[in-house]
């Protein structure tokens, strides 16, 4: 399933105007019961080295399409191991829109999935 993913991790190589430019995203959280213990495992701090390392996971076509069409075209596939989240279905995130928080993040553990909702 493709997801619209808003991201405030400004220092991430995948962040393009607060949208995620990665083709595939991995959210970690394991057995957590709260969103505080989730993070974006795809986060990579901006650097020349990481631009090259992460190039194979860049949604280049989505980014170009979005620039010229004005419509959100960056919609990564989101795998998630936060098994207690209501949106998790067989380790795939089923939320239509996701929000990753981490405006000051310099490492992946400083990000957080704000879309996490515990199963009832």
C-alpha positions as CSV (number, residue, x, y, z in Angstrom):
1,X,0.0,0.0,0.0
2,X,1.3,3.5,-0.8
3,X,1.0,6.2,1.8
4,X,1.2,9.9,1.8
5,X,4.0,10.7,4.3
6,X,4.6,14.1,5.8
7,X,7.9,14.4,7.6
8,X,9.4,17.1,9.8
9,X,12.8,15.4,10.0
10,X,14.5,18.4,8.4
11,X,18.0,16.9,8.5
12,X,17.0,13.7,6.7
13,X,18.4,13.1,3.2
14,X,14.9,11.9,2.1
15,X,13.0,15.1,3.3
16,X,11.8,17.2,0.4
17,X,9.8,20.2,1.6
18,X,8.4,18.2,4.5
19,X,7.5,15.2,2.4
20,X,9.3,11.9,2.3
21,X,11.2,11.3,-0.9
22,X,12.1,7.7,-0.1
23,X,10.5,4.9,-2.2
24,X,10.4,2.5,0.8
25,X,10.2,3.4,4.5
26,X,10.7,1.2,7.5
27,X,9.0,2.2,10.8
28,X,10.3,0.5,13.9
29,X,8.4,0.1,17.1
30,X,8.3,-3.6,18.0
31,X,5.9,-4.3,20.8
32,X,5.5,-0.7,21.9
33,X,2.2,0.5,23.3
34,X,2.8,4.2,22.5
35,X,4.1,6.2,19.6
36,X,6.9,7.6,21.7
37,X,8.8,4.3,21.1
38,X,8.5,4.3,17.3
39,X,11.0,5.7,14.9
40,X,11.8,5.9,11.2
41,X,14.5,3.4,10.4
42,X,14.9,4.9,7.0
43,X,16.2,8.2,8.4
44,X,19.6,9.2,7.1
45,X,21.2,12.5,8.1
46,X,21.9,14.7,5.1
47,X,25.5,14.4,3.8
48,X,27.1,13.8,0.5
49,X,27.9,10.2,1.5
50,X,24.3,9.5,2.5
51,X,22.9,11.0,-0.8
52,X,24.9,8.4,-2.7
53,X,24.3,5.6,-0.2
54,X,20.5,6.3,-0.2
55,X,20.2,7.0,-3.9
56,X,18.7,3.5,-4.7
57,X,15.8,4.3,-2.3
58,X,15.0,7.7,-3.7
59,X,11.6,8.2,-5.4
60,X,13.1,10.3,-8.2
61,X,10.1,10.0,-10.5
62,X,7.6,10.9,-7.8
63,X,9.7,14.0,-6.9
64,X,9.9,15.2,-10.6
65,X,6.2,14.5,-11.1
66,X,5.3,16.5,-8.0
67,X,7.5,19.4,-9.1
68,X,5.8,19.7,-12.4
69,X,2.2,18.7,-11.5
70,X,1.9,20.5,-8.2
71,X,0.2,17.3,-6.8
72,X,1.6,15.1,-4.1
73,X,3.2,12.3,-5.9
74,X,5.7,11.0,-3.3
75,X,4.0,8.1,-1.6
76,X,6.4,5.6,-0.2
77,X,5.6,2.0,0.6
78,X,5.7,1.8,4.4
79,X,6.8,-1.4,6.3
80,X,6.2,-1.3,10.0
81,X,7.1,-3.6,12.8
82,X,5.0,-1.7,15.5
83,X,2.7,-4.7,15.9
84,X,0.4,-3.0,18.5
85,X,-0.5,-0.2,16.1
86,X,-4.1,-0.3,14.7
87,X,-2.8,0.5,11.2
88,X,-0.3,-2.4,11.2
89,X,-1.5,-5.3,9.0
90,X,1.1,-8.0,8.5
91,X,4.0,-5.6,9.0
92,X,2.6,-3.1,6.4
93,X,1.2,0.3,7.4
94,X,-2.4,0.7,6.3
95,X,-2.8,4.4,7.3
96,X,-3.6,6.6,4.3
97,X,-1.6,9.5,5.7
98,X,1.4,9.3,8.0
99,X,3.3,11.9,10.0
100,X,6.9,11.5,11.1
101,X,8.1,14.0,13.7
102,X,11.7,14.9,14.3
103,X,12.6,18.5,13.4
104,X,15.9,18.4,15.3
105,X,16.7,14.7,14.7
106,X,20.2,13.8,13.8
107,X,19.7,10.0,14.3
108,X,16.8,7.8,13.5
109,X,15.8,7.2,17.1
110,X,15.1,10.9,17.5
111,X,12.2,10.6,15.0
112,X,8.7,9.4,15.9
113,X,5.6,8.1,14.1
114,X,2.8,10.4,15.1
115,X,0.3,8.3,13.3
116,X,0.7,5.4,15.7
117,X,-2.6,4.5,17.4
118,X,-2.6,1.5,19.9
119,X,-4.9,-1.4,19.1
120,X,-7.9,-1.5,21.4
